[in-house]
Amino acid sequence: MTVDALTRTDAVSEEAATEAPVDSTPQAETAEAPAEAKTETPETPENPTEEATDNAVESPKPKRGRPKVATTAKKTRTVELTLTVTGTADGEWQAELKNGSKWVAKGLEIPAAAVSRAAKELHADLSGPIDEVINAARELQAAKVAQLEAELEKAKLALAELDT
């Protein structure tokens, strides 16, 4: 037996003792292991558990999940803002603004001309239907004004008859 073989066996025993979990086997069995190692060649491990311990030291356990890949792309933060513009047939417009689930503004009165301008600025597909609604409201208001003017003329004539 050579000095290298004894040194190698002692080093393997010390590594197994420090890295392996505490063994519940009696001391008599562990005392036999160094005796068996002296008869074997130093390249072969004493038992399969020591081989597994040596492999665990050489290659660490892979982490769970997807491996992280370095990326150069910037992540853009998206903000969810919801603008709701509501119009009535009378031509009254209101705006409500919501940031996520929190209300920022609610029930703001907006002029119809501002709604029309904003729709034209955003997209032509938006401005067409909105302008149709605004024009229909304008025609309805014009008809209402004509009706009220006719009633006003009748009231003036009735008042003039009473004065005479």
C-alpha positions, 0 to 999 in steps of 0.5 A, a space after each residue: 500500500 502506498 502513501 498516496 492510496 492512504 492519503 486519498 482514502 482519508 481525504 475521501 472519508 473526510 469529504 464524505 463526512 463533511 458533505 454527506 448527511 448525518 448517517 444513522 448507522 452505528 459506528 461499527 459499520 463506519 469503522 469497517 468502511 476505511 478498512 475496505 477502502 485500503 484493499 480497493 484501488 483509490 480511484 473507485 469510491 467505497 460505495 455508491 452513496 459517496 459517488 453520488 455525493 461527489 457528483 453533487 459537489 461537481 455539478 450543482 442542482 439546476 434551479 426550477 423554472 425557465 432559465 433567465 436569458 439576458 435580453 437587450 429589449 426594454 420592457 415598456 410599462 403600459 398605462 390603462 386609461 379609459 376615456 368615455 365620452 357620452 352624448 345625448 340626442 340634445 347635444 349634451 356631452 360628458 366625459 369620464 376618465 378612469 385610470 385602471 380601476 380608479 376614477 380620475 374625473 367623472 361627469 365633466 361637461 364637454 362642448 360638442 365642438 370639442 368632441 368633434 375636434 378631438 375625434 378628428 384628431 384621433 382618427 377619421 373612422 371616429 370622426 365620421 360617426 361622431 359628426 353624424 350624431 352631432 349633426 343629428 343633435 344640431 338638426 333636432 335643436 334647430 327644429 326645437 328653436 323653430 318650434 319655440 320661435 313659432 310659439 313666441 310669435 303666437 304669444 306676442 300676437 296674443 299679447 298685442 290683442 290684449 293691449 288694444 
